Amino acid sequence: MAAVPADPQPQSPVPNHLAIIMDGNGRWARQRALPRASGHKAGIKPVRATVEYCAAHGVGQLTLFAFSSENWKRPPEEVRGLMRLFLEALDREVDELDRNGIRLAFIGDRGKLSPGLDAAARRAERRTARNSRMQLTIAVAYGGRWDIVQAARKLAGEVAIGALEPSAINEARFARALETAELPPVDLLIRTGGEQRISNFLIWDMAYSELYFSDVLWPAFDTAELERAFALYAQRQRRFGRTGEQIEAANC
Ligand code: FPP
């Protein structure tokens, strides 16, 4: 028998799970005749401002796309510079994140990270594991297709040893095999930098997310732009396949 869908929930004006594609660092640097690395470095400030704003405004989950499966194709010195920047930022910020009750998590293909970055990520996760004000998830070496394939492989392995019946694989069981198993669906995706695409981010988790494309380059992103995104999000009627009348009745 098909599962009965849950009643629609009254919509919150603030997304519970906000995901961001931080694009435009390179162009921001080029406009200033600076190396691309300066654009990435300048991208740290809006990360900090966004984390503070989200934690203060009741966002439960903030997921940032820091480095995709496809970003390995960039010039090796840019890749090395980005990995160094992540490690430095982690070392510098973890105390303050912890003090502010923020839990850190990493998703992605850990085996591709340097041992130093992988170890630092694990230390930060352990250190902040009990915090509950907001979870900040950093997607590094992450790709939505990679995640779906690794989940399928995991389930196929269970089927092969007789631990799982193929007929027991449904959406909920599949979602539990993803790297994002602990994360709720994305409510709002923001992409900066003017492009209007999803670029292999959380493709399973964004099936019903609202999208906000900003022309602002990531290093120039600020809380005013975040407020605009939240204001537009609050006006959207999320129907999840239902009718507008059903949603209005649930909100009464
Ligand atoms: C995309 O801009 C940005 C990246 C691949 C790196 C994102 C990294 C940061 C914002 C640094 C701080 C992050 C954390 C989590 C500490 P791009 O290089 O593709 O820009 P372009 O499209 O203008 O070339």
Boltz pocket constraint, residues with backbone or C-beta under 6 A from the ligand:
constraints:
  - pocket:
      binder: B
      contacts: [[A, 22], [A, 23], [A, 24], [A, 25], [A, 26], [A, 27], [A, 28], [A, 39], [A, 40], [A, 41], [A, 43], [A, 44], [A, 47], [A, 64], [A, 65], [A, 66], [A, 67], [A, 68], [A, 71], [A, 82], [A, 85], [A, 86], [A, 89], [A, 138], [A, 193], [A, 218]]
      max_distance: 6.0
